[in-house]
Amino acid sequence: MVQSIGIRKINCAVFISGTGSNLKSLIQFAKKKNSPISIELVISDNSKAKGLKFGKIFKISNKV
């Protein structure tokens, strides 16, 4: 992976299908000051996926 230089972060989308436990960890990582990523979109094939709630809590757009 290329090291990020400066404050510009890489915009990312995360695919989920269930509880969103991995999404929660990625959001926590992305919120750190020195993280190279910014999560901008959550995509799910399941409209009832519990993980979509994490996106709403952190004001991240979602697509089902």
N, C-alpha and C positions, 0 to 999 in steps of 0.2 A: 504494500500500500504506500502511496506517495504521502509524505508528511505534509500536513497543512501548514501554511505559513500565514501569519496574521490572524485577523478576526473573521475572515470570510469562511463560512461553513458550507459544506456540501449538502444540498437539499436532497432528502431521501423519502421514499415511500416504503411502508411496511405492510406485508401481506399477512393476514391472520385468518383463522377459521374457528377459533374457540375462545378460551378464557382470556387470552391476551397476556399471559404471564411473561412471555418473552418481550412483548410490546412494552410492558411496564418497565422492564429492565432497560430496554433501549431508550425509552423516554427519560429515565433517570440519568442515563449516561449522556444523552444529548443535551440535557440541561446544565451539565457541568461546563464551566468557563473554558476549559482547555479541550473540550470535545470537538472533533473535526466535522460532526454531522448535525443537521437540523432536520427533525422529522416534520414533514409538511403534509403528509397524506397517509391515511390508513385505508387499506383495501381489504374487503372480506367477501367470501362467497356465501356467507351465512348472515342474513339480516338480524338474527337473534344472537349473534356472537357477543358474549359478555365483554370481550376486549374492546368493542366499539365504545363502551362507556369511558374507557381511559382516554380515548381520543377526544371525547366531548369535554371531559374534565380539564384537559390541557389545551382545549380550543384548537384541535387539529382536525382538518377537513377529513371527511371519509366518503368512500364510494362502496356500494354494495352491488 
